[in-house]
Amino acid sequence: MTIPSDWWHLGVSIAVGLLVGLERERSGHPSFGARTFGIAGLIGGISAAISPIVAAGALLTAGVIGASARLRDENSDVGTTTEIALAAVICMGALSWTSPALAVGAAVAMLTLLWAKKPIRHLAEDLITDSDERDALIFFVAAFIILPLLPDTDLGPFGALNPHRIWTIVVLLTATGWVGYIASRILGPRRGLAITGLAGGFVSGSATTAAMAHRAKDHQVENDALAAAVLASLSSLLLLSSICWFVSPDVLRALLPSVIAGAITLLLMAGAAILRHSRISGVFHPVPPGVNRLKRSSRVEAPRVETEPAQTDQEPTEEPITPRPFDPKPVLLLTTVLTLALLLGRWGAATFGTAGITAVSALIGLADSHAAALAAAQLQAAGTITTRAAVIGIGAALGANMLVKMLLAFAAGGLRVGARFTTLMILPVVTFAVSLYLTTR
C-alpha cells in the first residue's frame, strides 16, 4: 500500500470514531465524548495495521476501560450503550484499515440505532405485545430452521409441489406482512388510515378491505377509510407482482403494463377519495365563539343535566386493523392454499389446457390471488403453459378476488359503503382488464 492510502485509512478510522462520539457527547454521557471516540477509532486503525493480535489487545483494553467507567458511575442511571459503542468503534477503526467503505457503512448503521433510542423504546414497550414476540419467534424458526431443511425438488402428483419453493413464498409473504403490520401499529388505527390501509394490504388485502369498510360506516372517516381500502388493493397488486418476479420474470414482463396501468388508476381513485374528504371538510366549520347556535338550527334542545361519567375499570382500546402476519393459523392456512393452488393448477392445465388454468385460477382467486399467481407463474416456468395463458389466468384470479373484496365491503360496511367502494374500483378494474386484453391478444 502507498503512503496516501495508509493515511486515508487512518483518516476514515478517526472520522468513524468522531461521528459516533459526537452523537454520544450530545446525548450527555458523563465519561466518554467525541475526542475519546475519535482516539478509539484511531487506535483501532493503528492496531490493525500492526497485527490482528494488537487489534484484539486494543479491543480488550477498551472493554477494561468501559468496565472501569461503569464501576465509577455505578450509581448513575446511564445504560451501557456508550461502553459497547466504544468497543464497536475500535472494531470499526480496525475494519477501516482493510475495508473503509464497510467501516463507514457500519458506523452509519450504528448511528441510526443510537439515534432511534426513543422510537425503539416506544415500539418495544408500547406497541409490541407478547403475541407479537411469540409470532416473531415462530417466523425465525420457519425462515432459518425449517426452510433450509426442506428439499428443493419437485414432488407430489404431476411433480407440482416443491416444498422449498412453497415455504419460501410463505416466508416472503409473512416477512412483507410484518412491515405493514409494524407500520399500522406505529400509525394507529385512528391516524393515517390511508397509509395503514396500504401497509395492511401487504398482510391481507381482503381482511384490510373488510376492516376499512367497517370503519367507513363512520361518516367522519368514511372517505379516508375508503381510500385506505383502495390502497390495500394496490399493495396486493404489488405483492402479486413480486411473486411473479420471483417465480417467472417472463410472466412479470408480460403482466407489467397492466400492473402499471392498474396501480396508477388505484392511486388516482384513492387520491380522489382523499380530496373529496378535504373538500367536504372545508365546507363545515365549527361555530365561532359568541355565535348563537340557535341561528344555525331551528330545533331547541332541552337543558342538559350534568352527570359524572361512569367509572370503568378498563380504558377503551383501539381495535387493530391489520391482522398479525406471523400468527401460526394464517401461515398454515396460506401454506395449504398455496399447495392446493399448485395441485389444482397443474391438474387443470393437464386436463383442460389453457381454459382449465383460467378457470382454476379464477376459483383459487376467490380465496387468494397470490396463490393463483404462484400456480400460474410456476406452470409457465416449468414450460407447461405459455406466458399468455399464465397472464390470463392471473387476470382471472385478480377479477375473482376483486369480486370477493366488493362483497366484503357490502357485508362489513353496508349498502352505502359497499356501493361507494365498488364505484371507486370500477375504473381500476376496467383499466387493468383493457390493458391485459391489449397485451395478450
N, C-alpha and C positions, 0 to 999 in steps of 0.2 A: 504493500500500500504506500501511496505517496504521502508526503507530509501534509499537504492541504486536505487530503481525505481523512487523515487522522484527526486533524483539528476540527473538521466538520462533524465527525462522530462524537467528539468530546463536547462540541457546542450543542449538539442535539441532546446529549445526556444532561447538560446543565439546564437547557430550556425545558425539558420534561420535568425536572425537579422544581423549577421555578413556577411552572404552570400549576402544579399540584400544591406547592407551598403557598402561592397567593390565595388559592381558594381556602386552604386550611387557616391561614392567618386572618382572612376576612370572617371566618366562622368563629374566631375568638378563642382558639386553643391556647392555653397558658404556656405550653412548653416549646412547641415547635412552630416555626414560622417559615417565610419564603426563603430566607438565606439558608436555614438548616436543610430544607428540602433540596435547594439548588446544589449545596455541597454534597448531599447524599447522592444525588444523581451523578455528579462528577466523580465521586468515589466509585460508584458502580461502573462507570465507563473506564476509569483508570485500572481498576482491579481486573476487569475483563480483558483489557489489553495486556496485562501481565500474565495471568493464567487463570483457568477456571477455579483452581484451589483458592487463590487470593480472593476471587469474587465470592466464593462460598464463605470465606472468613469475614468479608465485609458484611455479608448478609447476616451472619451470626452476631457480629458486633452491633448491627442495627437492632437486632432483637434484644440484646442485653440492654442497650440504651433505652429502648422503648419500655422494657420491663422496669428499669430503674425509675423512669419518669412516672410510671403508674404507681409504684410504691411511694414515691414522693408526693403524689397527688391522690393518695388513696381515699381521702375524704371528699374529693371532687366528684360531681355527678357527670363529668365528661366521660364519654364512652372510649372504647379502644380503637375507633376507626382511624384516628390520626397515626397511632403507632403502627397499625397494619399498613396504612398508606405509605409510611416511611420505608418499611421493608419492601413494598412494591416498587417504590421509586428506585431503590438500589437495584432491583432486578431489571427495571426498565432502562436504567443507566447502563447496566451490563449488556442488555439487548441492543442498545443503540450502537455498540461497537461493531456488531455484525449485521444488524438489520435496523437501521434508523427509522425507516418508514413504519415498520411494525411497532417499534417503540413509541412513536408518536401516536399511532392508532390506539395502542393500549392506554396511553396517557389520556387521550380524549374520552375513551370509554370509562376510565376511572373517574375523570372529572364529571362526566354525566351522572354516574352513580352517586358521587358526593353531593352534587347539586340537587339531585332528586330525593333528598332525605325526607322532606315533608310529604311529597306525593306518595312515596313508597310506604311511609308510615301510615298515611291515611288509607292507602289501599289494603295494607295488612291488617290494620286494626278496625276499620270501619266497613270495608267493602267485601273482603274475602271471608267466607264462612267456613265452618268445619266441613260442610258438604263439598265446598269448592276444593279444599285441601285433599279430601279423600278422592274426588274425581280426578284431580291433577296427578295424584299418585297412580291411579289406575291408568291414566293416559301414558305416563312414563313407562310403566310396565308393558303396556301394549306396544309402544313405539320402540323401546330399546331392549326389551327382553323377548317378547313374543315375535315381533316382526323378523328379526334376524334368524329365528329358528324355523320359520315357515319355508317349505320347499318352493322354489321358483320354477315349477314345472306345470304343464297342462294336465289336469286330472278330470275325472268325472265323465258323465255322458257327453259325447261329442268333443271331448277334450276342452270343454268350455271354461273349466274352473282352474284358475291359477291362484292358489292360496296367498302367495306373497304379493301379487298384484292387487287382489281384492283387499287385503289388510292394509296395503299401502294407501289405497284410496280412502279407506276408513280413517286412517291416521291423518291424512292430509285434510279431509273434511272436518274432523274434530279439531285439528290444530287451527284451521282457519276460523272455525266457530269460536274458538277461545278468544281471538282478537275481538270479534263482535261482542262476545259476552262481557269482556272486561270493559269495552267502550260503553256499552249500555249501562253497566253498573256504575261507572265513573260519572256519566252524564245524569243518570237517574231517569226514571220513567216520566217525571214531570218536567224535565228540561231537555231541550234538544231532541224533540221527538223525531225530526227528520233524520238526524244522524243516528239516533238509536234504531230507527227502522232500517237504515242502510246497514248498520252493524248486525242487527238481528237477522237480516236476510242471509247472512253467511252461515248462521246456525240452522235456521229452518224458515224458509220463505213462507210456507203455508201457515205455520204457527204464528209468525210475526204478523202476517196479514190478518189473521183472526183476532189477535190481540189489539192491533191498531184499529180494526173495525169496531171492536168493543169500546175503545177509548173515544172513537169518533162520535159515539152517541152523546157525548158531552159537547154542546154547541160551542163552548169556549175554545176547545182544541180540535174541533172537527176537521178543519182544513189541514192543520199540521199533521194530524193523525193519518188522514188520507194520503197526504204527500209521503209520509213515512211508509205506508203500505205500498205505494208505487215504488219507492226506492228499495224496498225489500225484494221486489221482483228484479230490480236492477242487480242487486247483489247475487241473487240466484243465477241470473244470466251470466254474470262474470265468473262465478264459481263453476258453472257448467262448461264455460269456455276453457277454464284451467284444466278440467278433467280431460277434455278433448285434446288439449295440447300435450298432456302427459301421456295419453294412450296412443293418439294418432294425430300428428301435426297436419297430415293431409286433410283430415276432416275439419280441423280448425281453420285451415286456409280457405276451404270451401264455404265454411259457415261464417267466416269473419265479416263479409259485407252485411249480412243480415244481423249479426250481433251488433255491429257498429250502428246501423240504422235503428235497431230496436232500442239500444242504450241511449242514443241521443233523444229519441222520442220520449222515452221514460223520464229522462231528465227534464225535458220541456214540460211534460204533464205535471211532474212534481213541483217544478217552479211555478206553473200556473196556479196550482192549488195554494202554494205559499203566498203568492202575490195576491190572490183573491182574499186570503185571510188578512193581509196587510191593508188592502183597500177597504174591506168591511170594518176593520178595527179603527180606521181613520174616520169613519162616519160617526161613531158613537163616542162621546166624551163624557167623563164624569161631570156631575153637576158642580159648578164652581161654588166656592163658599159664599154664603149670603143670598143665594138664589132660592126662591121659594119652590120647593118640589111640587107643590100643588099646581103650579103653572104647567108642569110637564105631564100631569096626569089628572084626569077628572075623578079618579077613584080616591075616596077618602078612607084612610086606614084608621082602624081603631087604635087607641093608645096602647102602647106595649107595656107589659108588666115585666120589670127587670127581675130575672131569677138567676140564681147562681148556677153555673154549669155543673152538670152531673159529674161526679168524680169517678174516674175509671182507673183501674189498676194498670191497664195496658195502654200504651200510646199507639195511635194509628200508624200503621206501617204501609208502605207503598208496595203494591204487588209487582214483582219483577215482570217485565215484558218479554225479555229474551230467555228462552229455556236454557238450562245448563247443558253445555256441549259435551261434557265428559260423564254425564250420567250413564251408568252401565246399561240400563234398559234401552235408551235410544241408540246407543252404539251397537248393541247386539241386534236390535231391530234393523238398523241400517245395514249391518253385515248380511242379515237374512235377505233383505230386499235386493241387495247387490247380487247375491248368489242366485236368487230366483230370476233376477233380470237377465243374468248371463245365460242361464239354462234355457229360459223361455225364448230369449233372442236367438240362440243357436238352433233351437228346435224349430222356431218359426221360419228362420232363413232356410233351414234344410228341408222343411216340409212344403212351404208355400212360396219360397223365393222372396223377391222384393216386397210383394204385397204382404207377405207374412211378417217381415220385420217391421213394416209400417204399422200394422195392426197391433203387434205385440208391444211395440214402443209406446203406442197410444195407451194401451192397457197398463203398462208399467208406469207411464207418466201420471196416471191417476194417483199413484202412491208417491212416486219420487221421480222427478225429471232427471236428476243426476244419475240415478241408476240406469235409466233408459239410455242416457248419453254414453255411459260407460259401456253398456252392452253393444250399442251400435258402433262406437268407435273401435272396440276390441274386435268385432267381427270384420270391420274394414281392415284393421291392421293385420289380421290373420289371412286376408285375401278371400274371405267367404262371401262378402258382398262388396259392391262398388262404393266409391266415395259418395256418389249421388244418392244411392239408396240409404246410406248411413245418415246423410244430412236430412233427407226427407223423413226418416224415422225420428231423428231428434226433433225436427219441427213438429211432428205429430205428438211427441211426448210433451213438448212445451205447450202445445194447444190444449191437450187434456189437462195438464197441470194448472193452466190458467183458468180453465173451467172450474176446477176444484176450488181455486182461490176465490173466484167470484161467488160460488155457493157458500163458502165460509164467511165471506163478507156479509152476505144476506143473513146467514144464521147468527153471526155474532153481533152485527150492527143494526139489523132490522132492514126494512124495505128502503128507507131513505138513504142510509149509508151504503147499502149494497148497490143501489141504483147509481149513486154518485161514483163509487169505486169502479163499477162496470163502465160508466161513461168515460172515466179517466183512462181506462185500459183499452178502449176500443181502438184508438189511433195507434198506440204501440203495437198491438196485435196485428192490425191491418198492415202497418209498415213492415213489420218483420215478415209476415206472410207474403206480401208482394215482392219484397227483396229476395226471399227464399225462392219464390217461383221464377223470378228473372234469372237467378244464378244457377238454377238446376234444370231449366227447360232445354 
